[in-house]
Amino acid sequence: MVGSYYPKHVRPHRRHDIAAAIADFVRKNTVFVIAVFLAAVTCVIVPPDGEYLGYFDFKTLTCLFCTLAVICALKNVRFFTKIAEKIVTFAGNARSAIFMLVCITFIGSMLIANDMALLTFLPLGYYLLSSTGKEKYMAYTFVLQNIAANLGGMLTPFGNPQNLYIYEKYGIANGEFMRIMFPPFALAVTLIALCCLPIKNEKLSLKSRDFAPLPKAKTVLYLLLFAFSVVLVFRVIPYWTGLILIPAALIALDRKALRDVDYLLLLTFVAFFIFAGNMSRIGAVREFFSFLLEKNTLVFSALSCQFISNVPSAILLSQFTENYRDLLVGVNIGGTGTLIASLASLITFREFVSHGGSGKKYLAVFSFMNFGFLAVMLIFCSFVK
């Protein structure tokens, strides 16, 4: 009797705890769950085979891991806290400080690619707003930084991953590339600047100051490791060397940084690579996209990004058109819109939720602003060629 007594009372509680834990995991990692579900569905349609290995951009995954690890190390030595304090002191008010954050992200995406810019400057945005008690601007600021990263990177061949692919596939000259992308780039600058105006000119003051000095030796070493991760992006050094040097350095200096890496974000990218790769192999999908591109390459390349992201769209659609100008513009402005329109947007969402932000609130702000940008830029680019 004793043995049958406890299951009746204990097991329901255990089942409830497990269900609650699963529900909490799904709530905090909604995009990951959706990505895995989509990948699983397409795996049924396109059974796993040798071609799956070609789906994965190992360079992107490696650079993401290396950058995430170094960013965690810089967080642990309070580097972003100190930079946030400097911005508060210089800017003095919320509008100027957020504008500076957005500009830094915008420029950074032109130099070190959109995903790397977000990995670097989103933590700075969090520390700046949380240390001044302006968390109410967190969702708006993160969305602006996300848009700035996606659209700022479109001016240079290495600013966005899809740019590099199209630049190399069609052999576009540097001058022509910048001539094609300058009009939408100039519009993006204007729109982003205008979006900073509604932020109130509230005075900023730090809730508490961190008077402890940065550990100079570690900070310098971590900044050198970050510079090394940037060099990997530019293919100056084989990307696989990052998997050797950076983990080895952090094992010696800060093992916690390696434990803190957002591995679910990396797995989210893996799942989306599988989904996009499988979609490109479905005959009906390929025929559908081929038909649409004949109608309007610009519009339909931007729209395809909303469903399979901009990098897979660039790879898939380039098989069916020689109109690289409209394809290039389309997959860049198509990075705005849905959360999966640009995989870099997943970084922003994960960063926001990881700091305790409401996913629903973020998605509401994100969708309103991103679809607004997408509509304005599509109309503009349809007439300005």
Secondary structure, DSSP 8 states (H G I E B T S, - for coil): -HHHHHHHHHHHHHHHHHHHHHHHHHHHTHHHHHHHHHHHHHHHHS---GGGGGG--HHHHHHHHHHHHHHHHHHHTTHHHHHHHHHHHHH-BHHHHHHHHHHHHHHHHHHH-HHHHHHHHHHHHHHHHHHTT-GGGHHHHHHHHHHHHHHHGGGSTTTSHHHHHHHHHHT--HHHHHHHHHHHHHHHHHHHHHHHTTS---B---SS---S---HHHHHHHHHHHHHHHHHHTTSS-GGGHHHHHHHHHHHH-HHHHHHS-HHHHHHHHHHHHHHHHHTT-HHHHHHHHHHHHH-HHHHHHHHHHHH-HHHHHHHHTTS---HHHHHHHHHHTTSSSTTSSHHHHHHHHHHHHTT--HHHHHHHHHHHHHHHHHHHHHHHHH--
